[in-house]
Amino acid sequence: MTQPLILVSDCDLPGTVIEDTLRQAGLRAERSASGAIDDLAALGADAEGLVVQWAQITGEVMDRMPKLRIISRVGIGYDMIDVEAAAARGIAVANTPSYCIEEVAAHTIAMIMTQARGLPAYDRAVRAGTWKAVDAQPLAVRPSTTTVSVLGFGRIGSIVARGCRALGFRVLVADPYASAEAVRGAGCELVEIPDAVAGADILTLHVPLTDATRHLIDAAALATMRQGAVVVNTCRGPLIDEDALAASLRAGHLGAAALDVFAGEPLAADSPLRDLDQVLLTPHAAWYSPEALADLPVHAAENVIRFLAGESVPIVNPTFADAR
Ligand SMILES: NC(=O)c1ccc[n+]([C@@H]2O[C@H](COP(=O)([O-])OP(=O)(O)OC[C@H]3O[C@@H](n4cnc5c(N)ncnc54)[C@H](O)[C@@H]3O)[C@@H](O)[C@H]2O)c1
């Protein structure tokens, strides 16, 4: 019997761990020349599984792969996959929810503390030959008089919230689906999103990117924020209107930002964010550690192997089974 074919649409991780893991399980594995629909359809007409990192997987792509049963995202966010279109076609979508939770939470807290204590400005000042704790920069907060607002109290946001509490910050949480008891149990206060935004000295985002959350932080939301507030985003770039963010920073309304994710990646060479000293930039690296890099492709391949074997995997569109 011919073994099921699994197509890898795209993946920027080094090596061929996904294909190797699939083949070791006895499946056939091919990598597409690109994530473009015609390339996917050319190799994937018989594919029963699709492993995706950044390629846009629309209903139209799925229709060109009529045998598809499972789409496995190489990562946690799955905003590049039309999960409802998949459910309507009886196709399961799985992600890799656990490979980098600690890393993203740690990166976020590092970004919060770097900006809240003004480390880049101190660093620049020392290198420029000055030695002044007080005059070098204005932003160096005391945690117990500073409010961190965490949007999204899921796997990552809840660790960030607990970490900030442990450091002494007051922590507001906004998450329409969070249990009030769990938020209170973490020593945090559950509020509505506008109150979290307006009440933040430091705002950090941990919600999935969907039509409802795209530009959640737009010019109007930024205008409600406190003078000198800091915005941290290790989640998804399009959650923030980047032009409005840059304008607010340039105007001196926001005090600083720390960004790991952007509306377009890699960040454009002419992005205004590059010219702002008060913005800390990292290259969508919050997930990275050698351990996470080792786990990610294996988890993504194992989701396909387990699903085809009838075992349980982290499915993000459980209604897919209704269309089967
Ligand atoms: N920068 C990186 O390297 C990196 C790595 C992994 C994940 N991420 C991003 O982090 C995101 C969060 O990951 P997670 O594992 O914590 O996800 P999660 O699903 O555990 O948590 C998301 C939380 O957001 C809440 N939520 C949904 N809609 C909301 C809304 N409109 N307002 C407020 N809260 C809302 C949900 O109730 C949930 O509690 C992912 O979707 C991904 O985009 C980034």
Ligand as a Chemical Component Dictionary entry (heavy atoms), coordinates in Angstrom:
data_LIG
# 
_chem_comp.id                   LIG 
_chem_comp.type                 NON-POLYMER 
_chem_comp.pdbx_formal_charge   0 
_chem_comp.three_letter_code    LIG 
# 
loop_
_chem_comp_atom.comp_id 
_chem_comp_atom.atom_id 
_chem_comp_atom.alt_atom_id 
_chem_comp_atom.type_symbol 
_chem_comp_atom.charge 
_chem_comp_atom.model_Cartn_x 
_chem_comp_atom.model_Cartn_y 
_chem_comp_atom.model_Cartn_z 
_chem_comp_atom.pdbx_ordinal 
LIG N1  N1  N 0  7.254  35.986 19.086 1  
LIG C1  C1  C 0  7.262  34.672 19.092 2  
LIG O1  O1  O 0  8.314  34.063 18.850 3  
LIG C2  C2  C 0  6.006  33.904 19.410 4  
LIG C3  C3  C 0  6.137  32.539 19.703 5  
LIG C4  C4  C 0  4.992  31.822 20.057 6  
LIG C5  C5  C 0  3.754  32.457 20.088 7  
LIG N2  N2  N 1  3.661  33.771 19.758 8  
LIG C6  C6  C 0  2.334  34.435 19.775 9  
LIG O2  O2  O 0  1.806  34.343 21.090 10 
LIG C7  C7  C 0  0.393  34.169 20.976 11 
LIG C8  C8  C 0  -0.177 33.660 22.285 12 
LIG O3  O3  O 0  0.294  32.350 22.551 13 
LIG P1  P1  P 0  -0.306 31.517 23.781 14 
LIG O4  O4  O 0  0.368  30.196 23.733 15 
LIG O5  O5  O -1 -0.268 32.304 25.038 16 
LIG O6  O6  O 0  -1.817 31.377 23.288 17 
LIG P2  P2  P 0  -3.078 30.962 24.154 18 
LIG O7  O7  O 0  -4.096 30.493 23.167 19 
LIG O8  O8  O 0  -2.681 30.061 25.274 20 
LIG O9  O9  O 0  -3.574 32.329 24.808 21 
LIG C9  C9  C 0  -4.237 33.342 24.098 22 
LIG C10 C10 C 0  -5.169 34.034 25.089 23 
LIG O10 O10 O 0  -5.760 35.151 24.431 24 
LIG C11 C11 C 0  -7.109 35.247 24.873 25 
LIG N3  N3  N 0  -7.864 36.056 23.918 26 
LIG C12 C12 C 0  -8.429 35.681 22.747 27 
LIG N4  N4  N 0  -9.007 36.743 22.154 28 
LIG C13 C13 C 0  -8.793 37.811 22.994 29 
LIG C14 C14 C 0  -9.148 39.192 22.952 30 
LIG N5  N5  N 0  -9.858 39.705 21.927 31 
LIG N6  N6  N 0  -8.758 40.001 23.973 32 
LIG C15 C15 C 0  -8.059 39.519 25.032 33 
LIG N7  N7  N 0  -7.714 38.196 25.129 34 
LIG C16 C16 C 0  -8.067 37.370 24.111 35 
LIG C17 C17 C 0  -7.563 33.792 24.967 36 
LIG O11 O11 O 0  -8.691 33.683 25.839 37 
LIG C18 C18 C 0  -6.327 33.127 25.553 38 
LIG O12 O12 O 0  -6.377 33.125 26.982 39 
LIG C19 C19 C 0  0.247  33.236 19.769 40 
LIG O13 O13 O 0  -1.040 33.347 19.181 41 
LIG C20 C20 C 0  1.341  33.749 18.847 42 
LIG O14 O14 O 0  0.809  34.696 17.954 43 
LIG C21 C21 C 0  4.754  34.510 19.430 44 
# 
loop_
_chem_comp_bond.comp_id 
_chem_comp_bond.atom_id_1 
_chem_comp_bond.atom_id_2 
_chem_comp_bond.value_order 
_chem_comp_bond.pdbx_ordinal 
LIG N1  C1  SING 1  
LIG C1  O1  DOUB 2  
LIG C1  C2  SING 3  
LIG C2  C3  SING 4  
LIG C2  C21 DOUB 5  
LIG C3  C4  DOUB 6  
LIG C4  C5  SING 7  
LIG C5  N2  DOUB 8  
LIG N2  C6  SING 9  
LIG N2  C21 SING 10 
LIG C6  O2  SING 11 
LIG C6  C20 SING 12 
LIG O2  C7  SING 13 
LIG C7  C8  SING 14 
LIG C7  C19 SING 15 
LIG C8  O3  SING 16 
LIG O3  P1  SING 17 
LIG P1  O4  DOUB 18 
LIG P1  O5  SING 19 
LIG P1  O6  SING 20 
LIG O6  P2  SING 21 
LIG P2  O7  DOUB 22 
LIG P2  O8  SING 23 
LIG P2  O9  SING 24 
LIG O9  C9  SING 25 
LIG C9  C10 SING 26 
LIG C10 O10 SING 27 
LIG C10 C18 SING 28 
LIG O10 C11 SING 29 
LIG C11 N3  SING 30 
LIG C11 C17 SING 31 
LIG N3  C12 SING 32 
LIG N3  C16 SING 33 
LIG C12 N4  DOUB 34 
LIG N4  C13 SING 35 
LIG C13 C14 SING 36 
LIG C13 C16 DOUB 37 
LIG C14 N5  SING 38 
LIG C14 N6  DOUB 39 
LIG N6  C15 SING 40 
LIG C15 N7  DOUB 41 
LIG N7  C16 SING 42 
LIG C17 O11 SING 43 
LIG C17 C18 SING 44 
LIG C18 O12 SING 45 
LIG C19 O13 SING 46 
LIG C19 C20 SING 47 
LIG C20 O14 SING 48 
# 
